[in-house]
């Protein structure tokens, strides 16, 4: 049986042939979710090959001298050429002797802490130990960890990221308290006609107050300046330049106008002040009021008496409501007949009631003028008459005197 030796180079090269290790640290096998604890790191157990697992009896720890003189050492053996990084994929005769090479136990199930590597003969027997299984994914960070970095205009802001499922999340937006870069100056125009200048400086990321406005003199001391003003621009006001060469405030506007040209003004008018009369502003003055446009014909609540009746001596009343006359009331008339009217009433007078009464209306009332009676006596009465010297008794029939026979 050949002796197998391992060096630090062999350990690094053969790592690609080992089953993927879990990304967590461990001390004993129980600390690993699956597999075994190898050199303080969780990994998958390796199935031993017939040659390795059952024990190469003469596997031994190489001495310093062995590294320089063994027949199959890396320096002189014809088959040592495959000892390149690709040799970790399974060249059976590759071996390098170093003083710190790890010893593989006969059952090939445990690797010493310094080696963390199984024999090259065992690697080809694990085709299913591919590094793309979930347990083989390498974690970048510990779950729940967070990381903070500086950011912002003056690097006084901060943005963070957290570890989620072993991977770093994207950085959060920068939380920057600054609004400007330290030491930067900013200037702007100011003063009368923007002829002055003032500045401010950025200190600790914040703008300071603007400085006082530095402006040249704006005017000749004592001079005056006029400007138009007023309702129609016909007024004027003045300001005076101070001894320091600065314009003072404008004085009060002196305006000859009392209204703005083309403006209209309505005035209430009419019987009940519901009408409108309009005037117009011309050259800053109000024109005379126009005619009153009033729909009312009477004063609200007013009353009006109207003559009525046979001789127009009666009266009727109407009342004004919302500027309009209401209906006339019933006529109150003292007369019963028209002036100069006459009338005759048959069988209303006389000896036997068969006469006709004649009436006239001199003052709106009927007055009896005469009774036209056809009768000469009262029916049923008798009277003494002279019949040829003889006194006889006559009777009244139908208003007429009936003489006795022979009279």
VENURDA-V576110 format. One record per residue. RES is the residue in one letter. D_FIRST is the distance of its C-alpha to the first C-alpha in Angstrom with 1 decimal. Layout:
res->RES d_first->D_FIRST
res->RES d_first->D_FIRST
This chain:
res->X d_first->0.0
res->X d_first->3.8
res->X d_first->6.6
res->X d_first->9.4
res->X d_first->12.9
res->X d_first->16.3
res->X d_first->19.7
res->X d_first->23.2
res->X d_first->23.3
res->X d_first->20.2
res->X d_first->21.8
res->X d_first->25.0
res->X d_first->23.5
res->X d_first->21.3
res->X d_first->24.4
res->X d_first->25.6
res->X d_first->22.6
res->X d_first->23.2
res->X d_first->25.8
res->X d_first->29.2
res->X d_first->30.1
res->X d_first->33.5
res->X d_first->36.1
res->X d_first->36.9
res->X d_first->35.7
res->X d_first->34.5
res->X d_first->33.7
res->X d_first->32.4
res->X d_first->31.5
res->X d_first->35.1
res->X d_first->36.4
res->X d_first->34.8
res->X d_first->36.7
res->X d_first->33.4
res->X d_first->29.7
res->X d_first->28.4
res->X d_first->29.1
res->X d_first->26.4
res->X d_first->27.4
res->X d_first->31.0
res->X d_first->31.1
res->X d_first->31.2
res->X d_first->28.6
res->X d_first->27.3
res->X d_first->24.3
res->X d_first->21.2
res->X d_first->20.0
res->X d_first->16.2
res->X d_first->14.2
res->X d_first->12.6
res->X d_first->9.1
res->X d_first->10.5
res->X d_first->13.4
res->X d_first->12.2
res->X d_first->9.8
res->X d_first->6.4
res->X d_first->7.5
res->X d_first->6.7
res->X d_first->8.3
res->X d_first->11.4
res->X d_first->14.7
res->X d_first->15.1
res->X d_first->18.3
res->X d_first->20.9
res->X d_first->20.1
res->X d_first->16.5
res->X d_first->18.1
res->X d_first->20.1
res->X d_first->18.0
res->X d_first->14.3
res->X d_first->13.8
res->X d_first->12.5
res->X d_first->15.1
res->X d_first->17.8
res->X d_first->20.4
res->X d_first->19.3
res->X d_first->16.3
res->X d_first->17.8
res->X d_first->15.9
res->X d_first->16.9
res->X d_first->20.3
res->X d_first->19.6
res->X d_first->19.5
res->X d_first->23.0
res->X d_first->24.4
res->X d_first->23.8
res->X d_first->20.1
res->X d_first->20.1
res->X d_first->20.8
res->X d_first->17.4
res->X d_first->15.8
res->X d_first->12.1
res->X d_first->11.3
res->X d_first->14.0
res->X d_first->13.6
res->X d_first->16.4
res->X d_first->16.7
res->X d_first->19.8
res->X d_first->21.3
res->X d_first->21.8
res->X d_first->18.5
res->X d_first->18.2
res->X d_first->15.6
res->X d_first->14.5
res->X d_first->14.9
res->X d_first->12.7
res->X d_first->15.2
res->X d_first->15.3
res->X d_first->19.1
res->X d_first->20.2
res->X d_first->19.9
res->X d_first->21.3
res->X d_first->24.8
res->X d_first->24.0
res->X d_first->21.3
res->X d_first->22.8
res->X d_first->19.9
res->X d_first->17.1
res->X d_first->13.8
res->X d_first->14.6
res->X d_first->12.8
res->X d_first->15.3
res->X d_first->18.4
res->X d_first->19.0
res->X d_first->19.2
res->X d_first->22.4
res->X d_first->25.1
res->X d_first->27.8
res->X d_first->27.3
res->X d_first->29.9
res->X d_first->31.8
res->X d_first->35.1
res->X d_first->35.4
res->X d_first->38.1
res->X d_first->35.8
res->X d_first->34.0
res->X d_first->37.3
res->X d_first->37.4
res->X d_first->40.6
res->X d_first->42.8
res->X d_first->44.7
res->X d_first->45.3
res->X d_first->47.7
res->X d_first->51.3
res->X d_first->50.8
res->X d_first->53.4
res->X d_first->53.8
res->X d_first->57.1
res->X d_first->58.0
res->X d_first->61.3
res->X d_first->63.4
res->X d_first->67.0
res->X d_first->69.7
res->X d_first->69.1
res->X d_first->65.7
res->X d_first->67.3
res->X d_first->66.4
res->X d_first->63.3
res->X d_first->61.1
res->X d_first->58.3
res->X d_first->55.3
res->X d_first->53.5
res->X d_first->50.0
res->X d_first->50.1
res->X d_first->47.0
res->X d_first->44.7
res->X d_first->46.6
res->X d_first->49.4
res->X d_first->52.8
res->X d_first->55.2
res->X d_first->57.4
res->X d_first->60.8
res->X d_first->64.0
res->X d_first->65.0
res->X d_first->67.4
res->X d_first->69.5
res->X d_first->72.6
res->X d_first->73.8
res->X d_first->76.2
res->X d_first->76.5
res->X d_first->74.5
res->X d_first->75.4
res->X d_first->77.9
res->X d_first->79.2
res->X d_first->83.0
res->X d_first->85.0
res->X d_first->88.7
res->X d_first->91.4
res->X d_first->95.1
res->X d_first->97.7
res->X d_first->101.4
res->X d_first->104.5
res->X d_first->103.6
res->X d_first->99.9
res->X d_first->100.8
res->X d_first->99.1
res->X d_first->95.4
res->X d_first->93.3
res->X d_first->89.6
res->X d_first->86.9
res->X d_first->83.5
res->X d_first->80.1
res->X d_first->79.1
res->X d_first->75.9
res->X d_first->75.6
res->X d_first->79.2
res->X d_first->82.4
res->X d_first->85.1
res->X d_first->88.8
res->X d_first->90.7
res->X d_first->92.7
res->X d_first->96.5
res->X d_first->97.8
res->X d_first->98.8
res->X d_first->101.5
res->X d_first->104.3
res->X d_first->107.9
res->X d_first->108.7
res->X d_first->112.5
res->X d_first->115.5
res->X d_first->116.8
res->X d_first->119.9
res->X d_first->119.5
res->X d_first->119.7
res->X d_first->117.8
res->X d_first->119.2
res->X d_first->117.4
res->X d_first->118.7
res->X d_first->118.5
res->X d_first->120.3
res->X d_first->120.5
res->X d_first->121.2
res->X d_first->120.2
res->X d_first->123.8
res->X d_first->123.3
res->X d_first->122.0
res->X d_first->120.4
res->X d_first->119.6
res->X d_first->117.2
res->X d_first->117.8
res->X d_first->115.5
res->X d_first->115.0
res->X d_first->115.5
res->X d_first->111.7
res->X d_first->111.6
res->X d_first->110.2
res->X d_first->111.9
res->X d_first->113.2
res->X d_first->113.2
res->X d_first->115.6
res->X d_first->118.9
res->X d_first->120.3
res->X d_first->121.0
res->X d_first->124.7
res->X d_first->125.0
res->X d_first->128.3
res->X d_first->127.0
res->X d_first->127.0
res->X d_first->125.0
res->X d_first->122.4
res->X d_first->123.9
res->X d_first->123.8
res->X d_first->123.0
res->X d_first->125.0
res->X d_first->126.5
res->X d_first->127.9
res->X d_first->130.7
res->X d_first->131.7
res->X d_first->135.3
res->X d_first->137.5
res->X d_first->139.4
res->X d_first->136.4
res->X d_first->134.2
res->X d_first->132.0
res->X d_first->133.1
res->X d_first->131.4
res->X d_first->132.9
res->X d_first->130.6
res->X d_first->130.9
res->X d_first->128.7
res->X d_first->127.6
res->X d_first->129.2
res->X d_first->128.8
res->X d_first->127.6
res->X d_first->130.5
res->X d_first->131.0
res->X d_first->133.5
res->X d_first->136.3
res->X d_first->135.3
res->X d_first->135.6
res->X d_first->137.5
res->X d_first->136.5
res->X d_first->134.6
res->X d_first->135.6
res->X d_first->135.5
res->X d_first->137.5
res->X d_first->141.3
res->X d_first->142.2
res->X d_first->141.2
res->X d_first->139.0
res->X d_first->141.1
res->X d_first->144.4
res->X d_first->147.2
res->X d_first->149.8
res->X d_first->153.1
res->X d_first->154.5
res->X d_first->158.2
res->X d_first->158.6
res->X d_first->161.1
res->X d_first->164.5
res->X d_first->166.0
res->X d_first->162.7
res->X d_first->163.6
res->X d_first->160.6
res->X d_first->157.1
res->X d_first->153.4
res->X d_first->150.4
res->X d_first->146.9
res->X d_first->144.0
res->X d_first->141.5
res->X d_first->137.8
res->X d_first->135.0
res->X d_first->137.6
res->X d_first->139.1
res->X d_first->142.3
res->X d_first->142.1
res->X d_first->144.5
res->X d_first->148.2
res->X d_first->149.3
res->X d_first->152.1
res->X d_first->155.5
res->X d_first->157.9
res->X d_first->161.5
res->X d_first->164.8
res->X d_first->166.9
res->X d_first->167.8
res->X d_first->169.7
res->X d_first->169.9
res->X d_first->172.7
res->X d_first->176.0
res->X d_first->174.8
res->X d_first->177.5
res->X d_first->177.5
res->X d_first->179.9
res->X d_first->179.4
res->X d_first->181.5
res->X d_first->183.1
res->X d_first->182.3
res->X d_first->185.8
res->X d_first->189.5
res->X d_first->192.0
res->X d_first->190.1
res->X d_first->186.7
res->X d_first->187.1
res->X d_first->187.4
res->X d_first->184.7
res->X d_first->183.3
res->X d_first->182.7
res->X d_first->180.1
res->X d_first->178.8
res->X d_first->175.7
res->X d_first->176.9
res->X d_first->174.0
res->X d_first->171.2
res->X d_first->173.1
res->X d_first->175.5
res->X d_first->179.2
res->X d_first->182.0
res->X d_first->184.7
res->X d_first->187.2
res->X d_first->187.6
res->X d_first->189.1
res->X d_first->190.9
res->X d_first->192.9
res->X d_first->194.6
res->X d_first->197.9
res->X d_first->198.0
res->X d_first->195.8
res->X d_first->195.4
res->X d_first->197.4
res->X d_first->199.8
res->X d_first->203.6
res->X d_first->206.2
res->X d_first->210.0
res->X d_first->211.4
res->X d_first->214.9
res->X d_first->216.0
res->X d_first->219.4
res->X d_first->220.7
res->X d_first->219.2
res->X d_first->216.1
res->X d_first->213.5
res->X d_first->209.9
res->X d_first->207.1
res->X d_first->203.3
res->X d_first->200.0
res->X d_first->197.8
res->X d_first->194.6
res->X d_first->195.7
res->X d_first->199.0
res->X d_first->202.6
res->X d_first->204.1
res->X d_first->208.0
res->X d_first->210.0
res->X d_first->211.8
res->X d_first->215.2
res->X d_first->214.3
